[in-house]
Amino acid sequence: MSNTLISILTFAGMAIFGLLIFRPVFAQYVDAYQVRIRARKESNLTSAEQPRDSMILLSLSGLGQIALTSFPAVADQRTIVLLAEANYRTPQHLAIFTGIRAALAGTVLLIGLLAAASNPVNLLLTLPAAVLVWLVPNFFLSSRAAKRKQQILRELPIIIDLLIVCAQAGLGLLQGIDKIEKEVADSCPVLTTELKQLINDVKMFAKSAPMALREMGERCGSDELINLASALIAAESKGADMSYPLKQQADAMRDRLKRKKEEEAGKVPVKMVPVIMIFIMPLILAPMLGPAVVVIVSAIDPILKTLK
Protein backbone atom coordinates (compact mmCIF):
# COMPACT_ATOMS: atom_id res chain seq x y z
CA MET A 1 0.00 0.00 0.00
CA SER A 2 1.46 3.36 -1.03
CA ASN A 3 2.22 6.15 1.40
CA THR A 4 -0.25 8.44 -0.38
CA LEU A 5 -3.17 6.07 0.21
CA ILE A 6 -2.15 5.58 3.83
CA SER A 7 -2.03 9.37 4.31
CA ILE A 8 -5.48 9.84 2.74
CA LEU A 9 -7.03 7.11 4.92
CA THR A 10 -5.37 8.52 8.04
CA PHE A 11 -6.63 12.02 7.27
CA ALA A 12 -10.16 10.73 6.59
CA GLY A 13 -10.15 8.77 9.84
CA MET A 14 -8.97 11.76 11.86
CA ALA A 15 -11.56 13.98 10.18
CA ILE A 16 -14.39 11.55 10.99
CA PHE A 17 -13.14 11.20 14.56
CA GLY A 18 -13.05 15.00 14.95
CA LEU A 19 -16.59 15.36 13.58
CA LEU A 20 -17.86 12.76 16.04
CA ILE A 21 -16.14 14.51 18.94
CA PHE A 22 -17.38 18.01 18.04
CA ARG A 23 -20.81 16.93 16.84
CA PRO A 24 -22.68 18.43 19.87
CA VAL A 25 -21.01 21.80 19.29
CA PHE A 26 -21.85 21.81 15.59
CA ALA A 27 -25.44 20.72 16.29
CA GLN A 28 -25.86 23.56 18.79
CA TYR A 29 -24.75 26.20 16.30
CA VAL A 30 -26.72 24.68 13.44
CA ASP A 31 -29.87 24.67 15.56
CA ALA A 32 -29.22 28.19 16.85
CA TYR A 33 -28.81 29.70 13.39
CA GLN A 34 -31.39 27.39 11.78
CA VAL A 35 -29.03 26.24 9.07
CA ARG A 36 -30.83 23.18 7.78
CA ILE A 37 -30.29 20.97 4.75
CA ARG A 38 -33.93 19.89 4.76
CA ALA A 39 -36.88 22.15 5.20
CA ARG A 40 -38.57 22.08 8.58
CA LYS A 41 -41.74 20.04 8.65
CA GLU A 42 -44.96 21.92 9.01
CA SER A 43 -46.14 21.91 12.60
CA ASN A 44 -49.45 20.23 13.28
CA LEU A 45 -52.39 22.17 14.61
CA THR A 46 -52.67 19.75 17.52
CA SER A 47 -50.29 19.16 20.39
CA ALA A 48 -50.86 15.40 20.31
CA GLU A 49 -47.94 13.14 19.51
CA GLN A 50 -48.17 11.48 16.13
CA PRO A 51 -47.78 7.68 16.05
CA ARG A 52 -44.75 6.31 14.26
CA ASP A 53 -45.01 4.48 10.97
CA SER A 54 -44.12 0.84 11.55
CA MET A 55 -45.59 -2.48 10.59
CA ILE A 56 -46.21 -3.44 14.21
CA LEU A 57 -48.15 -0.26 14.98
CA LEU A 58 -50.08 -0.52 11.72
CA SER A 59 -51.01 -4.11 12.56
CA LEU A 60 -52.09 -3.13 16.07
CA SER A 61 -54.05 -0.19 14.67
CA GLY A 62 -55.89 -2.49 12.24
CA LEU A 63 -56.66 -4.94 15.03
CA GLY A 64 -57.88 -2.08 17.20
CA GLN A 65 -60.12 -0.76 14.43
CA ILE A 66 -61.71 -4.19 14.08
CA ALA A 67 -62.24 -4.40 17.85
CA LEU A 68 -63.71 -0.88 18.01
CA THR A 69 -66.01 -1.57 15.09
CA SER A 70 -67.21 -4.87 16.53
CA PHE A 71 -67.41 -3.75 20.17
CA PRO A 72 -67.62 0.07 20.48
CA ALA A 73 -68.02 -0.24 24.25
CA VAL A 74 -64.35 -1.18 24.67
CA ALA A 75 -63.49 2.50 24.16
CA ASP A 76 -64.75 3.55 27.59
CA GLN A 77 -64.63 7.17 28.73
CA ARG A 78 -61.91 6.51 31.31
CA THR A 79 -59.54 5.20 28.64
CA ILE A 80 -60.24 8.15 26.34
CA VAL A 81 -59.56 10.61 29.17
CA LEU A 82 -56.29 8.86 30.06
CA LEU A 83 -55.18 8.88 26.43
CA ALA A 84 -55.90 12.61 26.18
CA GLU A 85 -54.02 13.34 29.41
CA ALA A 86 -51.05 11.28 28.20
CA ASN A 87 -51.02 13.29 24.93
CA TYR A 88 -52.32 10.42 22.78
CA ARG A 89 -55.28 12.24 21.28
CA THR A 90 -55.70 11.05 17.71
CA PRO A 91 -58.14 8.28 16.68
CA GLN A 92 -55.14 6.21 15.59
CA HIS A 93 -53.78 6.29 19.15
CA LEU A 94 -57.07 4.89 20.43
CA ALA A 95 -56.99 2.18 17.78
CA ILE A 96 -53.38 1.26 18.62
CA PHE A 97 -54.09 1.13 22.35
CA THR A 98 -57.17 -1.01 21.80
CA GLY A 99 -55.14 -3.22 19.47
CA ILE A 100 -52.48 -3.72 22.17
CA ARG A 101 -55.11 -4.74 24.70
CA ALA A 102 -56.84 -7.05 22.21
CA ALA A 103 -53.53 -8.67 21.19
CA LEU A 104 -52.55 -9.32 24.80
CA ALA A 105 -55.97 -10.69 25.74
CA GLY A 106 -56.14 -12.82 22.58
CA THR A 107 -52.69 -14.28 23.27
CA VAL A 108 -53.71 -15.25 26.79
CA LEU A 109 -56.95 -16.83 25.50
CA LEU A 110 -55.04 -18.78 22.87
CA ILE A 111 -52.51 -20.06 25.42
CA GLY A 112 -55.36 -20.97 27.76
CA LEU A 113 -57.19 -22.94 25.05
CA LEU A 114 -54.01 -24.81 24.15
CA ALA A 115 -53.36 -25.59 27.82
CA ALA A 116 -56.98 -26.71 28.30
CA ALA A 117 -56.42 -29.53 25.81
CA SER A 118 -54.29 -31.36 28.38
CA ASN A 119 -56.03 -30.10 31.53
CA PRO A 120 -59.59 -28.68 31.35
CA VAL A 121 -59.06 -26.87 34.67
CA ASN A 122 -56.81 -24.38 32.87
CA LEU A 123 -59.83 -23.16 30.95
CA LEU A 124 -61.32 -21.78 34.17
CA LEU A 125 -58.22 -19.64 34.72
CA THR A 126 -58.12 -18.32 31.16
CA LEU A 127 -60.94 -15.78 31.41
CA PRO A 128 -59.70 -14.10 34.64
CA ALA A 129 -56.19 -13.98 33.21
CA ALA A 130 -57.46 -12.43 29.95
CA VAL A 131 -59.42 -9.79 31.87
CA LEU A 132 -56.35 -8.99 33.98
CA VAL A 133 -54.15 -8.67 30.90
CA TRP A 134 -56.79 -6.45 29.26
CA LEU A 135 -56.57 -4.05 32.22
CA VAL A 136 -52.76 -4.04 32.57
CA PRO A 137 -52.08 -1.43 29.80
CA ASN A 138 -54.25 1.05 31.68
CA PHE A 139 -51.73 1.09 34.55
CA PHE A 140 -48.92 2.09 32.19
CA LEU A 141 -51.18 4.69 30.59
CA SER A 142 -52.08 6.11 34.00
CA SER A 143 -48.39 6.34 34.89
CA ARG A 144 -47.67 8.21 31.66
CA ALA A 145 -50.54 10.64 32.30
CA ALA A 146 -49.39 11.21 35.92
CA LYS A 147 -45.82 11.97 34.80
CA ARG A 148 -47.10 14.48 32.24
CA LYS A 149 -49.23 16.20 34.88
CA GLN A 150 -46.20 16.49 37.15
CA GLN A 151 -44.19 17.98 34.30
CA ILE A 152 -46.97 20.52 33.65
CA LEU A 153 -47.06 21.38 37.34
CA ARG A 154 -43.29 22.02 37.33
CA GLU A 155 -43.42 24.16 34.19
CA LEU A 156 -46.54 26.16 35.02
CA PRO A 157 -45.00 28.59 37.58
CA ILE A 158 -42.43 29.66 34.96
CA ILE A 159 -45.17 30.34 32.42
CA ILE A 160 -47.22 32.29 34.97
CA ASP A 161 -44.25 34.45 35.97
CA LEU A 162 -43.62 35.30 32.32
CA LEU A 163 -47.33 36.05 31.84
CA ILE A 164 -47.16 38.45 34.78
CA VAL A 165 -44.22 40.24 33.16
CA CYS A 166 -46.12 40.44 29.86
CA ALA A 167 -49.26 41.72 31.58
CA GLN A 168 -47.32 44.39 33.44
CA ALA A 169 -45.68 45.40 30.15
CA GLY A 170 -49.11 46.07 28.67
CA LEU A 171 -49.54 42.96 26.53
CA GLY A 172 -52.83 41.11 26.38
CA LEU A 173 -53.20 37.51 27.48
CA LEU A 174 -53.08 36.05 23.97
CA GLN A 175 -50.17 38.28 22.95
CA GLY A 176 -48.29 37.25 26.09
CA ILE A 177 -48.94 33.57 25.44
CA ASP A 178 -47.78 33.95 21.84
CA LYS A 179 -44.60 35.68 23.01
CA ILE A 180 -43.88 33.13 25.76
CA GLU A 181 -44.51 30.13 23.53
CA LYS A 182 -41.63 31.20 21.28
CA GLU A 183 -39.22 31.78 24.15
CA VAL A 184 -39.62 28.74 26.43
CA ALA A 185 -39.58 25.87 23.93
CA ASP A 186 -36.45 24.37 25.52
CA SER A 187 -37.21 24.91 29.21
CA CYS A 188 -40.94 24.09 29.08
CA PRO A 189 -41.45 21.62 26.21
CA VAL A 190 -44.76 20.16 27.41
CA LEU A 191 -46.57 23.44 27.98
CA THR A 192 -45.06 24.91 24.81
CA THR A 193 -46.87 22.37 22.66
CA GLU A 194 -50.09 22.95 24.58
CA LEU A 195 -49.77 26.73 24.19
CA LYS A 196 -49.31 26.29 20.45
CA GLN A 197 -52.59 24.41 20.27
CA LEU A 198 -54.22 27.07 22.46
CA ILE A 199 -53.16 29.80 20.03
CA ASN A 200 -54.43 27.76 17.07
CA ASP A 201 -57.77 27.21 18.83
CA VAL A 202 -58.16 30.94 19.47
CA LYS A 203 -57.30 31.86 15.88
CA MET A 204 -59.33 29.13 14.17
CA PHE A 205 -62.42 28.90 16.39
CA ALA A 206 -62.55 32.52 17.61
CA LYS A 207 -62.41 31.54 21.27
CA SER A 208 -61.34 33.82 24.06
CA ALA A 209 -57.91 33.13 25.52
CA PRO A 210 -59.20 32.28 29.04
CA MET A 211 -61.78 29.85 27.63
CA ALA A 212 -59.11 28.21 25.46
CA LEU A 213 -56.90 27.99 28.57
CA ARG A 214 -59.70 26.28 30.45
CA GLU A 215 -60.13 23.76 27.65
CA MET A 216 -56.37 23.17 27.73
CA GLY A 217 -56.61 22.42 31.45
CA GLU A 218 -59.45 19.97 30.89
CA ARG A 219 -57.53 18.39 28.02
CA CYS A 220 -54.42 17.93 30.17
CA GLY A 221 -56.35 16.95 33.29
CA SER A 222 -54.63 19.70 35.29
CA ASP A 223 -56.67 21.31 38.08
CA GLU A 224 -54.12 24.12 38.32
CA LEU A 225 -54.72 25.17 34.72
CA ILE A 226 -58.49 25.02 35.24
CA ASN A 227 -58.23 27.19 38.38
CA LEU A 228 -55.99 29.65 36.54
CA ALA A 229 -58.44 29.86 33.65
CA SER A 230 -61.36 30.40 36.04
CA ALA A 231 -59.50 33.25 37.76
CA LEU A 232 -58.66 34.86 34.40
CA ILE A 233 -62.26 34.52 33.19
CA ALA A 234 -63.50 36.23 36.37
CA ALA A 235 -60.91 39.01 36.00
CA GLU A 236 -61.79 39.49 32.33
CA SER A 237 -65.51 39.71 33.04
CA LYS A 238 -64.91 42.40 35.68
CA GLY A 239 -62.35 44.28 33.61
CA ALA A 240 -59.69 43.88 36.29
CA ASP A 241 -55.94 43.67 35.85
CA MET A 242 -54.88 40.12 34.99
CA SER A 243 -51.54 40.37 36.77
CA TYR A 244 -53.19 40.11 40.23
CA PRO A 245 -54.92 36.69 39.71
CA LEU A 246 -51.76 35.47 37.99
CA LYS A 247 -49.70 36.40 41.06
CA GLN A 248 -52.19 34.70 43.36
CA GLN A 249 -52.15 31.51 41.30
CA ALA A 250 -48.34 31.50 41.11
CA ASP A 251 -48.02 31.87 44.90
CA ALA A 252 -50.60 29.15 45.54
CA MET A 253 -48.90 26.81 43.08
CA ARG A 254 -45.46 27.31 44.56
CA ASP A 255 -46.89 26.74 48.04
CA ARG A 256 -48.46 23.50 46.85
CA LEU A 257 -45.19 22.36 45.27
CA LYS A 258 -43.33 23.19 48.48
CA ARG A 259 -45.77 21.20 50.62
CA LYS A 260 -45.56 18.30 48.20
CA LYS A 261 -41.76 18.26 48.43
CA GLU A 262 -41.99 18.41 52.22
CA GLU A 263 -44.35 15.42 52.20
CA GLU A 264 -41.98 13.48 49.96
CA ALA A 265 -39.06 14.37 52.25
CA GLY A 266 -41.07 13.17 55.28
CA LYS A 267 -41.65 9.78 53.63
CA VAL A 268 -37.93 9.18 53.04
CA PRO A 269 -37.16 7.76 56.55
CA VAL A 270 -40.04 5.30 56.27
CA LYS A 271 -38.87 4.18 52.83
CA MET A 272 -35.34 3.73 54.13
CA VAL A 273 -36.35 1.24 56.86
CA PRO A 274 -36.55 -1.85 54.58
CA VAL A 275 -33.27 -0.87 52.90
CA ILE A 276 -31.54 -0.53 56.27
CA MET A 277 -32.96 -3.81 57.58
CA ILE A 278 -31.98 -5.78 54.47
CA PHE A 279 -28.64 -4.30 53.46
CA ILE A 280 -27.14 -2.42 56.43
CA MET A 281 -28.24 -4.23 59.59
CA PRO A 282 -26.63 -7.58 58.56
CA LEU A 283 -23.32 -5.79 57.98
CA ILE A 284 -23.52 -4.29 61.48
CA LEU A 285 -24.73 -7.42 63.29
CA ALA A 286 -22.31 -9.86 61.63
CA PRO A 287 -19.12 -8.39 63.18
CA MET A 288 -20.86 -7.87 66.53
CA LEU A 289 -22.58 -11.26 66.90
CA GLY A 290 -20.15 -13.38 64.85
CA PRO A 291 -17.54 -13.93 67.62
CA ALA A 292 -20.24 -14.55 70.23
CA VAL A 293 -21.86 -17.19 68.01
CA VAL A 294 -18.49 -18.91 67.52
CA VAL A 295 -17.85 -18.96 71.31
CA ILE A 296 -21.34 -20.31 72.06
CA VAL A 297 -21.01 -23.04 69.43
CA SER A 298 -17.56 -24.00 70.78
CA ALA A 299 -18.96 -24.23 74.33
CA ILE A 300 -22.01 -26.27 73.37
CA ASP A 301 -20.24 -28.63 70.99
CA PRO A 302 -18.57 -30.80 73.77
CA ILE A 303 -21.88 -31.09 75.57
CA LEU A 304 -23.62 -32.25 72.39
CA LYS A 305 -20.88 -34.82 71.74
CA THR A 306 -21.26 -36.13 75.30
CA LEU A 307 -25.01 -36.55 74.87
CA LYS A 308 -24.48 -38.47 71.68
N, C-alpha and C positions, 0 to 999 in steps of 0.2 A: 504494500500500500504506500503510495507516494506521500511525501511530507505535505504537499498542498491539500490533498484530501483529508489528511489527519487534522490539519489546521482548520479547514472549513467545518469539519464535524465538531471539533473542540469549541470553535466560536459559536456554532449553532447551539450546542449543549449549554454553554455558559449563558447565552442569550435567553434560552428557554428557562433556565434556572433563575435568572434574574427577574424575568417576567412573573414567574410563580411567587417569588419572594415579595415583589413590590405590587402584586395584584391588588391588595386592599387599598393601597394609596392611589393607584390609577383609577380604581372603581369609585373611590370617593370623589376625585376631581371630575370624572366623567359624569357622575350623577349630579354633582353640584352645578356644572355648566351645561348640563343636558345635551351633551354631545353623544348622539345615538346613531348607530348604523341603521337600525330599523325604526320605523315610526312607532310612536307610542300608541298602544291600543286605546280605542275609545272606551271611556269609563261608562259602566252601566248606570242606569238610573236607579238601581236598587243597591242597597248595601249588602245584600245576601251574597254569600260565597257561591261561586259557580262550581258545579261538580266537574271533576276531571273526566276526560274522554279516555276510557279504557274498556276493554272487552268485559272485564268482571263487573264493572259498574253498569255497563249497558245491559248485561244479562240480568243483574239484580233489579235494574229499573224495569225491564220487561216483565220479570216475575212479579214485581210489586204492582205493576199496572194490571196484570191479570187478577191478582188477589183483590185489588181495590175495585175492579169492575165486577168481580163475582161477589165479593162481600164488602160493600161500602162501609159497614159498621166497624171494620178494623181500624179505620182512620178516626179514632176517637178524639175528642176535643183536647184532652190532656196531652196527647202525643203531638198534636198540631201546635199547641202553645209551647211545648218544650222545644220543638224544632225551630219555631220563630225566635225563642229566647237564645238558642244556640247558634243563631244566624244561618240556619238552613231553611230558607223561606220559599224556595221555588217548588212547583209541583213535582219536578224531577227528584228533589231531595226526599219528598214524602214517598215517592215510588221506590226509591233506593232503600230507604229505611224499612218500608214494608217488605221489600224483597229480602232484605237481610233477615228480618224476623221469620218470614215464611221459609227461607232456605234452612235456617237453624231448626225450626220446628219440624219441617219435612224430613230433615236428616235424622232427627231423633225418632220420629215415627217409623222411618224406614229401618233404622237399627233395631227398634223395638219389635217390629214385625218379623225381622229375620231372627231375632233372639227367641221370639215366641214359638218358632217352629220346633225348637228343641225343648222349651219349657214354657207352657202356656201361662204360667204365673207372671212371666215378664211382660205380658200384654197388659196386665193391670197397672204396672208401673210406667207404661209408655205415655199414657195421657197426662198424668201429673208432671212427668219430666218434660213433655212437649210444651205444656202451659208455662212451666218455669223458664224454659229456654226462650219462649216467646216474650216473656217479661224482662229477661236479662238485659237486652239492648237499651231499655228505658233507663236503667241505672247509669249506664255510660252517658246517655244523652242528658240526664239530670246533672251529672258531674260537669259536663261541658257547659251547660247553661249556667250553673253556679259559678264556675270559674270566670265566665264572661261577665256575669253580674259583678263579681268582685273587681274585675279589671275596670269596669265602668265606674264603680264606686271610688276607685283610686284615681281615675282620670278626671272625674267630675269637678272636684275642687279647683283644679287648674283652669278648666274651662270657665267656671263661674268667676274666678278672679279676673280672667281676661275679659269676660263680659262686663264686669264692673268697671274696668278701665275704659272699655269702649263706650259704655253708657255715660261715664263721667266726661268723656271726650266729646259727647254730643251725637254719637252714632245711635241709630235705631237698633232694635234687637236683631232684625234680619241682617242688617249691614254688619253688625258686630259678629254674628255667627259666620257670615261669609268671609270676613277678615280673619277670624280665628281659625276657621277650617283650613285655610291655606298656610297657616303658620305653625300648627301643632301636629302635622302629619306624622312626624317621627316620634314625638313624646307621647302622643295620645292616639294611637292608631285605631283603636276600637271606636271611640267617639267621633273621630274624624270621618269614618265611613258613614256613621249614622247621621252626622251633620250634613254630609253631602246629600243624602237622601232627603233630609228635612228641607234643604234648600230647593231641591227638585220638586218636592211636594208643594211647597209654597208657590213656586213659579208655574207649575203645570196645572194645579187644581185650585189656585187662588185662595189658599187657606191663610189664616193669620199665623204668624210665627209662634205665639203661645199655644195655639191649638195643634199645630204641627209638632211642637215639642211634647205636648201631652200624648199624642199618638206615638211618638218615638219612645216615650216612657212605657206605654202599654205594650209596644212591640218588643222592647227589650226586657220587659218584666221588672223594671226598676222603680221602686216606690219613690226614690229620691227624685228622679226625673219627673214623675207625676206630681209630687208635691211642689217642685220648682215651677212646673207649668201652671199649676193652680194658683200659686202666688203671683205669677206674672199676668195671668188672665185677670185676677182681681185688681192688680195695679193698673192694668191697661183700661179696664172698665171704669175705674175711678179717675183716670188721668194722672196718676201719681208717678213719681220718679221710680224707674225700674231698678236703680242701683240699691235702694234700701231693701226690697225683698231679696235681691241677689246676695247682699251682705248677710242677711239673716239666714238664708239657706246655706251659705258657705260656712258660717259659724256652727250651725246645727250639724252639718255634715262632718266637719272636722271633729266636733265633740263626739259624734257617734263613732268615728274611726278611732279616736283615742280610747274610748271606753271598750271598743272591740279588741284593741291591742292589749289593753290592761287585762281583759278577760282571758285572752290567749296566754298572756304571761302568767296569770294565776293558775292556769291548768298545767303549766310545765312541770312543777314538782310532782303532781299526781302521775303524769305520764312517765316521769323518770323512775318511779318506784319499781315497775317490772324490770326495767333495764338494770337498775342497781341490784335487784335480787338475783337476776340471772347471770350477769356478767361481772359484777364487782364484788358482791358478797362472797362468792366462792374463793376469789383471789385473796380476800382478807382472812377468811376462816381457815383456809388450808394451811398457811404458815403457823397460825395460832393453835389450831387443834391437832395438826399433824403429829408433832412430838408427843402430845398427851395420848393420842390414840396408839402410837407405837409402844409407849410405856405400859398402857393398860393391857394391850394384847400380849406383851412380853410377860406381864405378871399373871395373867389368866392362863396362858398356854401350859405351864407346868401342872396347874390344877386340873385342866381338861385332860391332859395325858394321864394323870393319876386316876381319874374317874374311868377312863377307858380301860 
